[in-house]
Amino acid sequence: MHDLKWSDTEKKIARAVFDIALQKELAATMARFKELALAATTPDDLWETERFLHHARRGIDDKYDYRYSQLPLLFARLVLENLIKREELQKLGQDKLAIIDDVIELNKKYLAENDE
């Protein structure tokens, strides 16, 4: 995947989709933080809120890797997590879409096999 070439148009699409998904995830994290903070009544609740933020930040930082070599994998994951729609990626090149679709399909097969 390191040899994928990204046109200027694809880079703009990728950045827009990336930013939208990241903002959705950050908004959900902030909403959950507010719920935890409002419900906190003990010091243990306070530390639980801190643990939530720590894990959320690490997860987001690890997930949102904007290296072009990693974007097809990230976009597949975001589709699977319903943070973006596959249609939002339609204007990417067929080489990138093939990788995204393959990852989505492999994930669905894996889940189907292990769901039985």
Secondary structure, 3 states (H helix, E strand, C coil): CCCCCCCHHHHHHHHHHHHHHHHHHHHHHHHHHHHHHHHCCCHHHHHHHHHHHHHHHHHHHHHCCCCCCCHHHHHHHHHHCCCCCHHHHCCCCHHHHHHHHHHHHHHHHHHHHHHC
